[in-house]
Amino acid sequence: MHKFKEIDVAELEGMVDAEAAAIRLIDVRNPGEVARGCLPRAENLPLHTLPLQADSISPEDTLVFYCQTGARSAQACAFMASRGFARVYNLRGGIVAWMQSGRPVG
């Protein structure tokens, strides 16, 4: 079993504050969902395109995936961990948890 870590909203915010430049925040929702709002600094990479784009992601990157509630992003994390990526994180609760915490969306 390939491992990735689940993080909550506060942990993500701490990571971004501490090492903003070193984190790739990846939204795996589809473009229609992203149009309703996304996390600041996030890039959109729909889950179904991840296998096609995986080779363009550096294994040195710290990857934080999120989706609506955390289920699809957990799939993305498992996929990337299975490819040998060591710093892979899933935002528990996804953008729903982020918005419920009162944090801004773009």
Buried (B, 14 or more C-beta within 10 A) or exposed (E): EBEBEBBBBEBBBEBBEEEEEEBBBBBBBBEEBBEEEBBEEBEBBBBEEBEEEBEEBEEEBBBBBBBBBBEBBBBBBBBBBEBEBEBBBBBBBBBBBBBEEEBEEE
